[in-house]
Amino acid sequence: MFEWLQESGYAADIPSLRKLYPPLKTFETWLRETTDTKRSQMGAS
């Protein structure tokens, strides 16, 4: 499996996906938003 991931791996046409689903987020954006949400729910700043 590791060999496959290194040589081929998963492939996605991100620009086409964004055209089909404009609210698609990057991992960084999703992580920042979910982390900020959890922090605000816990009362942390």
MDAnalysis code that builds the backbone (N, CA, C; Angstrom):
import MDAnalysis as mda
import numpy as np

u = mda.Universe.empty(135, n_residues=45, atom_resindex=np.repeat(np.arange(45), 3), trajectory=True)
u.add_TopologyAttr("name", ["N", "CA", "C"] * 45)
u.add_TopologyAttr("resid", np.arange(1, 46))
u.add_TopologyAttr("resname", ["MET", "PHE", "GLU", "TRP", "LEU", "GLN", "GLU", "SER", "GLY", "TYR", "ALA", "ALA", "ASP", "ILE", "PRO", "SER", "LEU", "ARG", "LYS", "LEU", "TYR", "PRO", "PRO", "LEU", "LYS", "THR", "PHE", "GLU", "THR", "TRP", "LEU", "ARG", "GLU", "THR", "THR", "ASP", "THR", "LYS", "ARG", "SER", "GLN", "MET", "GLY", "ALA", "SER"])
u.atoms.positions = np.array([
    [0.825, -1.186, 0.000],
    [0.000, 0.000, 0.000],
    [0.873, 1.255, 0.000],
    [1.925, 1.268, 0.804],
    [2.780, 2.457, 0.859],
    [3.441, 2.718, -0.486],
    [3.803, 1.636, -1.180],
    [4.389, 1.786, -2.509],
    [3.373, 2.431, -3.454],
    [2.140, 1.980, -3.400],
    [1.092, 2.554, -4.251],
    [0.882, 4.036, -3.933],
    [0.842, 4.365, -2.665],
    [0.646, 5.770, -2.286],
    [1.799, 6.634, -2.783],
    [2.998, 6.106, -2.711],
    [4.162, 6.876, -3.137],
    [4.206, 7.026, -4.660],
    [3.844, 5.963, -5.386],
    [3.951, 5.996, -6.841],
    [2.717, 6.578, -7.521],
    [1.556, 6.155, -7.099],
    [0.319, 6.594, -7.755],
    [-0.518, 7.454, -6.826],
    [-0.937, 6.834, -5.749],
    [-1.743, 7.543, -4.760],
    [-3.114, 7.927, -5.276],
    [-3.821, 8.643, -4.466],
    [-5.133, 9.139, -4.841],
    [-4.936, 10.374, -5.710],
    [-5.804, 10.527, -6.660],
    [-5.724, 11.702, -7.518],
    [-7.097, 12.374, -7.543],
    [-7.092, 13.670, -7.471],
    [-8.332, 14.434, -7.530],
    [-8.082, 15.691, -8.348],
    [-9.023, 16.043, -9.177],
    [-8.937, 17.254, -9.976],
    [-9.603, 18.370, -9.167],
    [-8.828, 18.993, -8.313],
    [-9.351, 19.994, -7.378],
    [-10.003, 21.177, -8.101],
    [-9.393, 21.738, -9.148],
    [-10.063, 22.853, -9.838],
    [-11.451, 22.471, -10.374],
    [-11.589, 21.260, -10.905],
    [-12.905, 20.823, -11.391],
    [-13.880, 20.622, -10.244],
    [-13.383, 20.098, -9.134],
    [-14.247, 19.920, -7.967],
    [-14.735, 21.267, -7.436],
    [-13.873, 22.276, -7.457],
    [-14.279, 23.610, -6.997],
    [-15.351, 24.205, -7.905],
    [-15.305, 23.887, -9.196],
    [-16.351, 24.371, -10.110],
    [-17.685, 23.695, -9.793],
    [-17.636, 22.410, -9.460],
    [-18.857, 21.681, -9.133],
    [-19.381, 22.036, -7.745],
    [-18.461, 22.294, -6.834],
    [-18.836, 22.572, -5.445],
    [-17.981, 23.734, -4.923],
    [-18.382, 24.986, -5.235],
    [-17.593, 26.158, -4.851],
    [-17.254, 26.277, -3.361],
    [-18.103, 25.803, -2.417],
    [-17.722, 25.942, -1.007],
    [-16.627, 24.976, -0.552],
    [-16.076, 24.176, -1.478],
    [-15.017, 23.236, -1.117],
    [-13.870, 23.978, -0.432],
    [-13.448, 23.470, 0.713],
    [-12.398, 24.131, 1.486],
    [-11.080, 23.379, 1.357],
    [-10.015, 24.117, 1.559],
    [-8.714, 23.463, 1.663],
    [-8.646, 22.820, 3.040],
    [-7.735, 21.896, 3.206],
    [-7.576, 21.270, 4.515],
    [-7.201, 22.326, 5.553],
    [-6.333, 23.252, 5.162],
    [-5.910, 24.306, 6.087],
    [-7.100, 25.145, 6.564],
    [-7.972, 25.547, 5.638],
    [-9.146, 26.346, 5.993],
    [-10.079, 25.562, 6.898],
    [-10.338, 24.314, 6.522],
    [-11.222, 23.472, 7.331],
    [-10.671, 23.306, 8.744],
    [-9.378, 23.033, 8.846],
    [-8.764, 22.837, 10.152],
    [-8.827, 24.109, 10.984],
    [-8.524, 25.238, 10.364],
    [-8.560, 26.519, 11.091],
    [-9.981, 26.811, 11.592],
    [-10.966, 26.604, 10.740],
    [-12.353, 26.886, 11.125],
    [-12.856, 25.929, 12.195],
    [-12.543, 24.653, 12.085],
    [-13.019, 23.705, 13.091],
    [-12.281, 23.896, 14.403],
    [-11.005, 24.238, 14.337],
    [-10.242, 24.484, 15.560],
    [-10.753, 25.736, 16.255],
    [-11.000, 26.800, 15.481],
    [-11.532, 28.028, 16.063],
    [-12.901, 27.786, 16.684],
    [-13.736, 26.984, 16.030],
    [-15.065, 26.673, 16.552],
    [-14.946, 25.921, 17.870],
    [-14.089, 24.931, 17.931],
    [-13.932, 24.157, 19.161],
    [-13.389, 25.025, 20.282],
    [-12.451, 25.898, 19.956],
    [-11.900, 26.800, 20.986],
    [-12.968, 27.722, 21.539],
    [-13.815, 28.262, 20.651],
    [-14.849, 29.198, 21.112],
    [-15.898, 28.457, 21.946],
    [-16.167, 27.204, 21.611],
    [-17.131, 26.420, 22.387],
    [-16.574, 26.090, 23.770],
    [-15.257, 25.978, 23.866],
    [-14.633, 25.642, 25.143],
    [-14.338, 26.895, 25.970],
    [-14.488, 28.068, 25.358],
    [-14.245, 29.304, 26.083],
    [-12.801, 29.754, 26.061],
    [-11.971, 29.085, 25.248],
    [-10.561, 29.488, 25.153],
    [-10.426, 30.618, 24.157],
    [-9.331, 31.380, 24.297],
    [-9.088, 32.454, 23.326],
    [-7.891, 32.170, 22.493],
])
